[in-house]
Amino acid sequence: MTVPTSPAAPASGPDPLSALRDRAVWIFDLDNTLYPASCDLFSQVDRRINEFIAAHFNIGMDEARVRQKQFFREYGTTLRGLMTEHDVDPVAYMDYVHDIDVTGVQPSALLANALERLPGRKIIYTNGSVRHAENVAGRLGILDRFDAVFDIAAGGFVPKPDPRPYATLVERHGVDPTDACMVEDIARNLAPAHALGMTTVWVRGEKEYEKAGVGAGVHIDHTVDDLPSWLAAVAGL
């Protein structure tokens, strides 16, 4: 009698994460990815976005909030809407909205050690600014683990998930997508990465905009709840 063997049965089998350890390039989103969403930095950013809109248009905060949500839905980021419809200076906008207190983010020795152990290049890819990425990554104690930051300006102020900045990142940094892994908290932002051939990792979120597309065309190779612990496992720590 032949007994079928489950793929998960052999405890001594190969580590399913071992194939990821030698990826040539790791690409990480920043906000709610390299630090947990529970830090709630975005509430500060969101408030300053609305303050910027209220001051720019000389309107109240309630109306500013309505406009902000409209820009976000129609253009992917508030900034893209402000630039397209109102020719807002993106540098002034980014400087204002990312002037926040990041002390709520706790340094992560486990994340720092995992990033150090993984041999590939590491790139932060954010819809925010280099200044914001350096501020947050510095607070986490991981800034020196990264080789580059690819921000919204580097992408021509075209936000994820538009495929064009992904192509720019790949070309500018000499990335072979088939030997790269991208980590994101917004599932739909992984679709262009998968289309290029990257391995995709979703840091699970429960908000509608975070999980939109899951199970409906967004290909996700790995889903994780605790990124530092998962990366430590990949790194063999």
Helices and strands as residue ranges (DSSP letters): G 18-20, E 25-28, G 37-39, H 41-57, H 61-75, H 78-86, H 90-97, H 109-117, E 121-125, H 130-140, G 143-145, E 148-150, H 163-172, G 177-179, E 180-184, G 187-190, H 191-196, E 199-203, H 208-211, E 222-224, H 227-235
